[in-house]
Amino acid sequence: MKGKDFINTQDFTQAEIKKILDAADDLKKKFRKRTPTNYLPGRTLFMIFYNRSLRTRNSFEAGIYQLGGHAHFLSPQDLYTPTLPEDMVPYATEAISDVARVLSRYGDAIAIRIYGDAAKWTIGRGHRVIQEFAKWADIPVLNMEDDMHHPFQALADMQAARAVEPKLEGKKFVVSYAYSGGLKPLAVPQNEVLITTQMGMDVVLAHPKGFELEDSIIKACKENVEKYGGSFEICYDMEEAFEGADFVYPKAWSPKQFVPPYNNTVDKEGASAYQAKFKNWITTMELLDKTNKAYYMHCGPADRGQEVTDEVLDTYKRSLYFEEAENRLHVQKAVMSMVMP
């Protein structure tokens, strides 16, 4: 995988994804034993954060350091913002094509995080930014989350799932909408249905009408089922979807009909008002009782009292919430070790 970009898990085969997860498991064991993993001595990772982060920034910075390298944190506010051609403003922005080629001469990989306001709430625009970096960079480009995909989160989630259920094929995995008062991108639910169908699981996507994912994602899920087995279906009832589930992943995202390209303007008030109709889409202990003793999963940070109750996050014994957070460190180290040697 040397020199490859890591932008979307669909760019890799099931076998390649499993190799990454195997490497992450090895790195996790070594991390726990404090065994040195000096696999990337002197390597430099440039991290461009259009959006702030706790887990992503710290896991990447800690990870590259533990591999013997170093991370540079780049805030767009502190430099001429790397920008698509149509958004150029003299003395305020710089062409992505130039930034990518300059950084390629300084270090070994570029990691980018961009969605929401930073992508003008135009679905796919953040993804275009990362693709533009990949087009011009001579070093690997890593997607730390855009408005379409969150591939490292998906890897971390599968590492956590495999640890408790080594054979994922045939397990029922529910990716469900959960209410939040905030506006959130499609990236996590889209990547979850992609990687779980890629792993041959029986995947149920649950959401109210109006919270549909991108058509291209649904098409890819169906293709994964044909290729790897398992199943994929869409359900519009949270309680029904949870019945008999082995894993549940209730996560907020926003209805796309209120933002471009599905709307002429960004209607945040309209989106918030529509979301507010579904406050009953919340994970409780009672709802988990309907599952097959399911493992609770969430990318974090979970909106307490909206997406999920405090009781679930703090006392549910089959929660993988903090395990997933830790695994971000290990899967990212695995991918960096493979693409940056």
C-alpha positions as a Python dict, from the first residue, in 0.01 Angstrom:
ca = {
    (1, 'M'): (0, 0, 0),
    (2, 'K'): (305, 228, -6),
    (3, 'G'): (217, 567, -152),
    (4, 'K'): (-160, 503, -168),
    (5, 'D'): (-421, 759, -62),
    (6, 'F'): (-671, 659, 206),
    (7, 'I'): (-988, 850, 125),
    (8, 'N'): (-1268, 593, 114),
    (9, 'T'): (-1277, 234, 242),
    (10, 'Q'): (-1449, 134, -83),
    (11, 'D'): (-1119, 196, -262),
    (12, 'F'): (-986, -119, -95),
    (13, 'T'): (-1088, -484, -106),
    (14, 'Q'): (-1225, -676, 191),
    (15, 'A'): (-892, -861, 209),
    (16, 'E'): (-700, -533, 225),
    (17, 'I'): (-931, -395, 494),
    (18, 'K'): (-878, -710, 700),
    (19, 'K'): (-500, -674, 663),
    (20, 'I'): (-525, -320, 799),
    (21, 'L'): (-733, -443, 1093),
    (22, 'D'): (-484, -723, 1161),
    (23, 'A'): (-203, -467, 1167),
    (24, 'A'): (-410, -245, 1399),
    (25, 'D'): (-462, -539, 1636),
    (26, 'D'): (-86, -599, 1642),
    (27, 'L'): (-17, -230, 1708),
    (28, 'K'): (-277, -225, 1986),
    (29, 'K'): (-107, -515, 2165),
    (30, 'K'): (230, -346, 2131),
    (31, 'F'): (86, -18, 2258),
    (32, 'R'): (-50, -192, 2568),
    (33, 'K'): (289, -357, 2632),
    (34, 'R'): (475, -34, 2551),
    (35, 'T'): (669, -218, 2282),
    (36, 'P'): (846, 36, 2057),
    (37, 'T'): (700, 69, 1705),
    (38, 'N'): (954, 291, 1533),
    (39, 'Y'): (825, 211, 1184),
    (40, 'L'): (824, 567, 1042),
    (41, 'P'): (1142, 732, 1172),
    (42, 'G'): (1170, 1094, 1067),
    (43, 'R'): (846, 1091, 865),
    (44, 'T'): (630, 1405, 864),
    (45, 'L'): (249, 1418, 854),
    (46, 'F'): (80, 1748, 762),
    (47, 'M'): (-267, 1777, 917),
    (48, 'I'): (-507, 2039, 777),
    (49, 'F'): (-809, 2086, 1002),
    (50, 'Y'): (-1088, 2295, 847),
    (51, 'N'): (-1294, 2156, 1140),
    (52, 'R'): (-1185, 2112, 1500),
    (53, 'S'): (-1154, 1775, 1666),
    (54, 'L'): (-1065, 1594, 1988),
    (55, 'R'): (-1028, 1230, 1883),
    (56, 'T'): (-900, 1283, 1530),
    (57, 'R'): (-628, 1538, 1599),
    (58, 'N'): (-494, 1373, 1913),
    (59, 'S'): (-503, 1018, 1779),
    (60, 'F'): (-315, 1120, 1461),
    (61, 'E'): (-59, 1330, 1648),
    (62, 'A'): (1, 1063, 1909),
    (63, 'G'): (5, 792, 1644),
    (64, 'I'): (268, 940, 1415),
    (65, 'Y'): (486, 1018, 1718),
    (66, 'Q'): (459, 660, 1842),
    (67, 'L'): (570, 544, 1496),
    (68, 'G'): (880, 762, 1518),
    (69, 'G'): (754, 1051, 1307),
    (70, 'H'): (613, 1398, 1364),
    (71, 'A'): (286, 1582, 1291),
    (72, 'H'): (242, 1942, 1178),
    (73, 'F'): (-96, 2094, 1272),
    (74, 'L'): (-217, 2339, 1009),
    (75, 'S'): (-522, 2555, 1078),
    (76, 'P'): (-667, 2720, 764),
    (77, 'Q'): (-714, 3040, 967),
    (78, 'D'): (-339, 3060, 1022),
    (79, 'L'): (-240, 3045, 655),
    (80, 'Y'): (-381, 3127, 315),
    (81, 'T'): (-672, 2884, 314),
    (82, 'P'): (-623, 2598, 63),
    (83, 'T'): (-919, 2643, -169),
    (84, 'L'): (-1094, 2506, -478),
    (85, 'P'): (-1051, 2716, -797),
    (86, 'E'): (-1401, 2869, -781),
    (87, 'D'): (-1346, 2999, -425),
    (88, 'M'): (-1016, 3180, -473),
    (89, 'V'): (-979, 3519, -300),
    (90, 'P'): (-653, 3711, -358),
    (91, 'Y'): (-431, 3740, -49),
    (92, 'A'): (-670, 3522, 154),
    (93, 'T'): (-658, 3181, -14),
    (94, 'E'): (-414, 2960, -202),
    (95, 'A'): (-488, 2703, -469),
    (96, 'I'): (-503, 2347, -338),
    (97, 'S'): (-296, 2245, -640),
    (98, 'D'): (-12, 2465, -512),
    (99, 'V'): (-42, 2372, -143),
    (100, 'A'): (-44, 2000, -223),
    (101, 'R'): (269, 2022, -439),
    (102, 'V'): (457, 2237, -187),
    (103, 'L'): (380, 2008, 108),
    (104, 'S'): (475, 1707, -103),
    (105, 'R'): (831, 1846, -110),
    (106, 'Y'): (843, 1885, 269),
    (107, 'G'): (707, 1563, 410),
    (108, 'D'): (543, 1226, 369),
    (109, 'A'): (160, 1253, 388),
    (110, 'I'): (-121, 1509, 404),
    (111, 'A'): (-429, 1450, 621),
    (112, 'I'): (-742, 1665, 582),
    (113, 'R'): (-1067, 1714, 774),
    (114, 'I'): (-1344, 1920, 612),
    (115, 'Y'): (-1725, 1923, 626),
    (116, 'G'): (-2019, 2141, 734),
    (117, 'D'): (-1958, 2516, 733),
    (118, 'A'): (-1606, 2468, 599),
    (119, 'A'): (-1757, 2295, 295),
    (120, 'K'): (-2043, 2550, 271),
    (121, 'W'): (-2287, 2272, 365),
    (122, 'T'): (-2284, 2162, 2),
    (123, 'I'): (-2287, 1782, 7),
    (124, 'G'): (-1979, 1649, -168),
    (125, 'R'): (-1785, 1977, -164),
    (126, 'G'): (-1560, 1869, 124),
    (127, 'H'): (-1495, 1541, -55),
    (128, 'R'): (-1397, 1738, -365),
    (129, 'V'): (-1141, 1931, -160),
    (130, 'I'): (-975, 1607, -49),
    (131, 'Q'): (-987, 1467, -402),
    (132, 'E'): (-821, 1786, -529),
    (133, 'F'): (-539, 1740, -278),
    (134, 'A'): (-500, 1378, -391),
    (135, 'K'): (-490, 1486, -756),
    (136, 'W'): (-196, 1720, -703),
    (137, 'A'): (-1, 1566, -412),
    (138, 'D'): (292, 1332, -473),
    (139, 'I'): (252, 1187, -122),
    (140, 'P'): (-44, 997, 33),
    (141, 'V'): (-357, 1194, 121),
    (142, 'L'): (-554, 1074, 424),
    (143, 'N'): (-921, 1156, 480),
    (144, 'M'): (-973, 1256, 845),
    (145, 'E'): (-1346, 1305, 765),
    (146, 'D'): (-1521, 1489, 488),
    (147, 'D'): (-1891, 1538, 412),
    (148, 'M'): (-1919, 1196, 245),
    (149, 'H'): (-1682, 959, 428),
    (150, 'H'): (-1510, 899, 762),
    (151, 'P'): (-1293, 598, 673),
    (152, 'F'): (-1070, 587, 982),
    (153, 'Q'): (-1373, 588, 1210),
    (154, 'A'): (-1517, 299, 1012),
    (155, 'L'): (-1192, 104, 1055),
    (156, 'A'): (-1186, 174, 1430),
    (157, 'D'): (-1544, 53, 1458),
    (158, 'M'): (-1471, -272, 1274),
    (159, 'Q'): (-1167, -333, 1494),
    (160, 'A'): (-1389, -296, 1802),
    (161, 'A'): (-1659, -520, 1654),
    (162, 'R'): (-1412, -794, 1556),
    (163, 'A'): (-1267, -796, 1906),
    (164, 'V'): (-1602, -901, 2057),
    (165, 'E'): (-1735, -1104, 1761),
    (166, 'P'): (-1444, -1248, 1560),
    (167, 'K'): (-1679, -1372, 1288),
    (168, 'L'): (-1877, -1068, 1170),
    (169, 'E'): (-2039, -1238, 872),
    (170, 'G'): (-2411, -1286, 933),
    (171, 'K'): (-2427, -1060, 1239),
    (172, 'K'): (-2707, -803, 1239),
    (173, 'F'): (-2562, -451, 1239),
    (174, 'V'): (-2804, -157, 1267),
    (175, 'V'): (-2699, 189, 1156),
    (176, 'S'): (-2973, 413, 1290),
    (177, 'Y'): (-3054, 781, 1291),
    (178, 'A'): (-3060, 935, 1639),
    (179, 'Y'): (-3185, 1283, 1722),
    (180, 'S'): (-2953, 1579, 1776),
    (181, 'G'): (-3021, 1949, 1795),
    (182, 'G'): (-2706, 2014, 1590),
    (183, 'L'): (-2651, 1984, 1217),
    (184, 'K'): (-2424, 1694, 1126),
    (185, 'P'): (-2286, 1551, 800),
    (186, 'L'): (-2365, 1219, 633),
    (187, 'A'): (-2009, 1089, 659),
    (188, 'V'): (-2035, 849, 954),
    (189, 'P'): (-2360, 668, 865),
    (190, 'Q'): (-2250, 643, 503),
    (191, 'N'): (-1915, 492, 587),
    (192, 'E'): (-2072, 257, 843),
    (193, 'V'): (-2315, 101, 595),
    (194, 'L'): (-2032, 74, 342),
    (195, 'I'): (-1780, -104, 563),
    (196, 'T'): (-2033, -331, 735),
    (197, 'T'): (-2172, -454, 402),
    (198, 'Q'): (-1812, -494, 288),
    (199, 'M'): (-1755, -721, 590),
    (200, 'G'): (-2050, -943, 493),
    (201, 'M'): (-2282, -843, 776),
    (202, 'D'): (-2664, -827, 774),
    (203, 'V'): (-2699, -449, 770),
    (204, 'V'): (-3011, -249, 848),
    (205, 'L'): (-3018, 126, 785),
    (206, 'A'): (-3290, 286, 999),
    (207, 'H'): (-3405, 646, 970),
    (208, 'P'): (-3719, 858, 942),
    (209, 'K'): (-3837, 962, 596),
    (210, 'G'): (-3633, 1259, 480),
    (211, 'F'): (-3299, 1134, 617),
    (212, 'E'): (-3197, 934, 312),
    (213, 'L'): (-2827, 880, 240),
    (214, 'E'): (-2672, 950, -98),
    (215, 'D'): (-2792, 723, -380),
    (216, 'S'): (-2433, 632, -470),
    (217, 'I'): (-2380, 497, -118),
    (218, 'I'): (-2691, 278, -128),
    (219, 'K'): (-2584, 145, -467),
    (220, 'A'): (-2237, 60, -334),
    (221, 'C'): (-2390, -121, -33),
    (222, 'K'): (-2596, -341, -263),
    (223, 'E'): (-2287, -415, -471),
    (224, 'N'): (-2097, -511, -155),
    (225, 'V'): (-2372, -760, -66),
    (226, 'E'): (-2347, -919, -409),
    (227, 'K'): (-1969, -942, -373),
    (228, 'Y'): (-1925, -1037, -7),
    (229, 'G'): (-2259, -1185, 105),
    (230, 'G'): (-2474, -1064, 393),
    (231, 'S'): (-2773, -839, 335),
    (232, 'F'): (-2880, -477, 328),
    (233, 'E'): (-3220, -325, 396),
    (234, 'I'): (-3370, 10, 491),
    (235, 'C'): (-3619, 49, 778),
    (236, 'Y'): (-3816, 355, 894),
    (237, 'D'): (-3879, 245, 1253),
    (238, 'M'): (-3601, 254, 1515),
    (239, 'E'): (-3764, 5, 1750),
    (240, 'E'): (-3832, -243, 1471),
    (241, 'A'): (-3474, -212, 1344),
    (242, 'F'): (-3327, -282, 1690),
    (243, 'E'): (-3512, -614, 1729),
    (244, 'G'): (-3262, -899, 1736),
    (245, 'A'): (-2966, -676, 1655),
    (246, 'D'): (-2612, -782, 1744),
    (247, 'F'): (-2468, -432, 1703),
    (248, 'V'): (-2644, -94, 1706),
    (249, 'Y'): (-2491, 230, 1584),
    (250, 'P'): (-2742, 513, 1652),
    (251, 'K'): (-2595, 839, 1520),
    (252, 'A'): (-2730, 1180, 1421),
    (253, 'W'): (-2711, 1320, 1071),
    (254, 'S'): (-2907, 1597, 903),
    (255, 'P'): (-3173, 1583, 629),
    (256, 'K'): (-3008, 1664, 298),
    (257, 'Q'): (-3310, 1831, 136),
    (258, 'F'): (-3229, 2153, 326),
    (259, 'V'): (-2880, 2200, 178),
    (260, 'P'): (-2724, 2218, -170),
    (261, 'P'): (-2732, 2053, -416),
    (262, 'Y'): (-3080, 1946, -303),
    (263, 'N'): (-3181, 2300, -203),
    (264, 'N'): (-3085, 2635, -353),
    (265, 'T'): (-2971, 2769, -16),
    (266, 'V'): (-2846, 2636, 317),
    (267, 'D'): (-3158, 2628, 533),
    (268, 'K'): (-3021, 2549, 879),
    (269, 'E'): (-3340, 2658, 1054),
    (270, 'G'): (-3551, 2434, 834),
    (271, 'A'): (-3320, 2138, 893),
    (272, 'S'): (-3324, 2191, 1271),
    (273, 'A'): (-3704, 2219, 1275),
    (274, 'Y'): (-3741, 1900, 1075),
    (275, 'Q'): (-3498, 1712, 1300),
    (276, 'A'): (-3691, 1826, 1607),
    (277, 'K'): (-3986, 1611, 1497),
    (278, 'F'): (-3787, 1299, 1577),
    (279, 'K'): (-3670, 1348, 1935),
    (280, 'N'): (-3805, 1000, 2014),
    (281, 'W'): (-3518, 852, 1811),
    (282, 'I'): (-3298, 813, 2120),
    (283, 'T'): (-3112, 508, 2251),
    (284, 'T'): (-3231, 398, 2594),
    (285, 'M'): (-3175, 91, 2808),
    (286, 'E'): (-3533, -14, 2731),
    (287, 'L'): (-3466, 3, 2357),
    (288, 'L'): (-3148, -202, 2395),
    (289, 'D'): (-3353, -469, 2571),
    (290, 'K'): (-3519, -540, 2235),
    (291, 'T'): (-3188, -639, 2079),
    (292, 'N'): (-2990, -962, 2091),
    (293, 'K'): (-2782, -816, 2376),
    (294, 'A'): (-2641, -580, 2119),
    (295, 'Y'): (-2314, -394, 2146),
    (296, 'Y'): (-2373, -18, 2151),
    (297, 'M'): (-2151, 185, 1918),
    (298, 'H'): (-2101, 554, 1841),
    (299, 'C'): (-1820, 755, 1685),
    (300, 'G'): (-1827, 1020, 1958),
    (301, 'P'): (-1891, 1271, 2082),
    (302, 'A'): (-2246, 1145, 2147),
    (303, 'D'): (-2505, 1408, 2234),
    (304, 'R'): (-2616, 1302, 2581),
    (305, 'G'): (-2990, 1328, 2639),
    (306, 'Q'): (-3055, 1354, 2264),
    (307, 'E'): (-2885, 1072, 2074),
    (308, 'V'): (-2846, 854, 2382),
    (309, 'T'): (-2917, 855, 2755),
    (310, 'D'): (-2642, 901, 3014),
    (311, 'E'): (-2732, 559, 3153),
    (312, 'V'): (-2637, 385, 2828),
    (313, 'L'): (-2307, 568, 2791),
    (314, 'D'): (-2201, 533, 3153),
    (315, 'T'): (-2335, 195, 3268),
    (316, 'Y'): (-2425, -28, 2970),
    (317, 'K'): (-2179, -316, 2993),
    (318, 'R'): (-2187, -394, 2620),
    (319, 'S'): (-2092, -46, 2509),
    (320, 'L'): (-1793, -14, 2272),
    (321, 'Y'): (-1795, 366, 2285),
    (322, 'F'): (-1455, 417, 2447),
    (323, 'E'): (-1299, 116, 2273),
    (324, 'E'): (-1385, 273, 1938),
    (325, 'A'): (-1227, 599, 2047),
    (326, 'E'): (-903, 423, 2142),
    (327, 'N'): (-903, 225, 1820),
    (328, 'R'): (-875, 543, 1616),
    (329, 'L'): (-513, 552, 1733),
    (330, 'H'): (-437, 197, 1627),
    (331, 'V'): (-607, 187, 1285),
    (332, 'Q'): (-451, 519, 1188),
    (333, 'K'): (-108, 393, 1290),
    (334, 'A'): (-171, 82, 1080),
    (335, 'V'): (-262, 279, 768),
    (336, 'M'): (22, 529, 813),
    (337, 'S'): (269, 244, 857),
    (338, 'M'): (146, 93, 530),
    (339, 'V'): (127, 404, 310),
    (340, 'M'): (414, 618, 446),
    (341, 'P'): (721, 383, 471),
}
